[in-house]
Amino acid sequence: MTTATTIEATHDDHHHGPEKGLMRWVKTTNHKDIGSLYMWFAFTMLLVGGAFAMGIRAELLQPGLQLMEPQFFNQLTTMHGLIMVFGAIMPAFVGLGNWLIPMMVGAPDMALPRMNNWSFWILPFAGGILLSTFFMEGGAPAFGWTFYAPLSTTFAPDSTDFFIFAVHLLGFSSIMGAINIIATVLNMRAPEMKLMDMPLFVWTWLITSFLLIGAMPVLAGAVTMMLTDRNFGTAFFDATGGGDPVLFQHIFWFFGHPEVYIMILPAFGVVSHIIPTFARKPLFGYSSMVYATASIAFLSYIVWAHHMFLTGMPVAGELYFMYATMLIAVPTGVKVFNWISTMWRGSMTFEAPMLWAVSFVFLFTIGGFSGLMLGIAPADIQYHDTYFVVAHFHYVLVTGALWSIIAATFYWLPKWTGKMYNEKLAKIHFWWAVISVNVLFFPQHFLGLAGMPRRIPDYSLQFADFNFISSIGGFAFGASFILLTYIVIDCIRNGKPASSRPWEGAKGLEWTLEPKAQYHSFNTPPSRKLIKAESQHS
Amino acid sequence: MKKLVIAFGLLFSFNVFAEYGLNMTEGVTSLSRDIYGLHMMVFWVSVVIAIVVFGAMLYSLYMHRQSKGAVAANFHESTKAELIWTIVPMIILVGMAVPASKVLIDLEDTSKAQMTVKITGHQWKWQYDYPEEGISFISNLSQDSKDAVNGTDADRENANHYLLDVDNRLVLPVDTSVRFLITSNDVIHNWWVPDFGVKQDANPGFINDAWAEIEEIGTYRGQCAELCGKDHGFMPIVVDVVSKEDYKKWVAKKQSEAAAAAVSATKTWGKNELMTKGKGVYNTNCAACHKADGSGMPPVFPAIKGSVIANGSAAAHLSIVLNGKGAMPQFKMLGDSDLAAVITYERNAFGNTGSVVQPSDIKSAR
């Protein structure tokens, strides 16, 4: 960087620095401020959704109903799923994208900063509307996060209309977030940065954005049809009016399956940054990682009915969806093999981000194996809607998506705050979480295979032992987040100053910025030389 | 090929798994065994892949660490490696898809059926109809389980198969290919008996089918496997599989019971008679939501005690019970005398002062 540009950067900061006080956060159009807002919102929702999970595990601790009525139990499972998916995981990834993408592509900010502000500020209201249903007559939605008709139409409480409105708002927010990321990556990228120079987190988010834009309107369509079925006398999902309840499931899963990959592709991106850093070796197979991500995204649109093998599909349909589903194992496998090859003959150290990333590879792969088993249509007959499925998707979403978010938080926290977190505490927290999460979810495989259906508030006695173990693991895992909260706040308040590149092997444009990244990342686009030097595959 | 899959599955399956409820049941039909074989095949393929992949990873995590003096290499690309780990998994997948397809096609072929049972899901009970034999009955969670839900641990241990027992069991003959026609009266349910390898959604307004030829006499238990509302966890399935002779006897007994019920529906009942019968029907069908003391769970499930409907016109009351309303399911599937009894009970128990309803009133209201 020349002296002239440095002066210009300082000059710019002077005029566009953050406002003081609370209004900074309300009016901000800065990608870092908005990124932080997203992250804190997601973390709050994670704690709320986690509290619901604690309620669920407390009721399932032993047979019999001790704490709640079945209807309230159903409200908890429903809201746990909705809050975790739409309130925690998705906003957390948008937050990471906001914080990191402009820095990674050498841009000063997001392409559409005002829309960025709006897409965040919709979220607290949508979340508030969703949570307020608990206090309404008839209680919160109790039909599962998949809200199958007609349980969610004819047989649902009045609060369902508020749920529909909340889902619409969440959809707006996600679509705007996605448009913003696409615009930023394609238009704000440093002129010298080619697409195949982009770091994988940027690639995975670019592809995820297209999934969001494709999938969220379908969800909006589904809830709108629900709305008119409930209130305006249509019969999309009602056989007595010529509709079909299975139509709902097709529409829902046409959204729902891409949604699964919306929650995991950015995680792949995060891990593809962390493993090379701590292996001190370039990412293995960069271009195959990009192609694998794109193939997974494409396949995610054509496999939706593997969630519906028992709805009475014709056998030809079942065969097709089984084959297409099995195919996803190929690009996913490529990713795992590439990560392991990246580690191979590296010079590894195991700071907290690496611990989370390595355990991601292990545990996500376990979720992948159970996913392969679920994809075998005849075997799915015995797995469907049991705790085996619950175990499967918690392995991919908790020890997959959430793991990568925690890994990313530790990895980039020095860049966000300019300070180092307490490594010792972070390691204790990691081992605490990784052990308890397996105590929590691994026994659920056995419960499912032994025949315990999901979404039941009480169970017969042969399921008692594993449920007890699972609940104890659940409480321990829940408690680990108290320590995580402390570590992050302690880092922000008391952390030791970090260097601008706190990880020895880290590459990427974000590490060329100041220790605490300046308010506007790159006022002058980085040079070709710098981009090359910081690229993941050189 | 199918036999090979099963043999492969059986070879590696441990009996201890079954005893401690760790693994999927093998079941008692050819389909459940095929499914079990596929399950074990995919499981062991996954285990082998896991050993290779995790083994390589663990080796690397141990050997290639800075603290052991490892110096980082700089290789980061190999088209050959990428091709290998794309093509080899493809071959493994094809190897799994072939037997899976065969089982799937067999599973969906219900043309060999020797008899038919129609299964209808209701919130939260199952109705079984034998269309050819003219038998129809409702199957509810058994009373001792219902009582034990909010009871003590001892209650649950003493209850017969807690949460997995019913008042009226489905009875099927052994070694007979049975076709199940599965549908629903309200929301989506799912009829699942793990030992048969049968799990099929019950969709309102549509009929799905499945089949099973059960090879062993015995009692088999299952549960609803699709969230269907409040008492989704409390609508189990129990099937008694009996010898062909015993099945014939059971059919004859059920048919004579049905004939007796038809006669009783034509006579005029005394109020006390209706109240006694009505209490039983009420506790089985209504108490889950409206509570045994009629207090309900407002606002979703209103009280019957002191309700305007139960104390008002009998016609309005009858129409709600027959046709349902909002969260209240319809109860058309109950017999005329059961309905007359339960409605009379609701109108005269809990301090209510409504009129008496006779089976003939129900018949004309249908």
Interface residues (C-beta under 8 A of the other chain):
Chain A: Q62 P63 G64 L65 E69 P70 Q71 N74 E137 G138 G139 A142 F143 G144 Y148 P150 L151 T154 F155 P157 D238 A239 T240 D244 P245 V246 A279 R280 K281 P282 L283 F284 G285 Y286 S287 S288 L310 T311 G312 V315 E318 L319 M322 Y323 M326 L327 A329 V330 G333 V334 V336 F337 I340 S341 T342 M343 W344 R345 G346 S347 M348 T349 F350 V358 V361 F362 T365 I366 F369 L372 M373 I376 A377 P378 A379 I381 Q382 H384 D385 T386 F446 L449 A450 G451 P453 R454 R455 I456 P457 D458 Y459 S460 L461 Q462 F463 F466 G505 H537
Chain B: G21 L22 N23 M24 T25 L31 S32 D34 I35 Y36 L38 H39 V42 F43 S46 I49 A50 V53 F54 A56 M57 S60 L61 H64 R65 Q66 S67 A70 V71 A72 A73 N74 F75 H76 E77 S78 A81 E82 W85 T86 P89 M90 L93 M96 A97 A100 S101 V103 L104 I105 L107 E108 Q123 A148 V149 N150 G151 D153 R156 E157 H161 Y162 L163 L164 D186 V187 I188 N190 W192 P194 G197 V198 K199 Q200 D201 N203 P204 G205 F206 N208 D209 G222 Q223 C224 A225 E226 L227 C228 G229 K230 D231 H232 G233 F234 M297 P299 V300 G326 A327
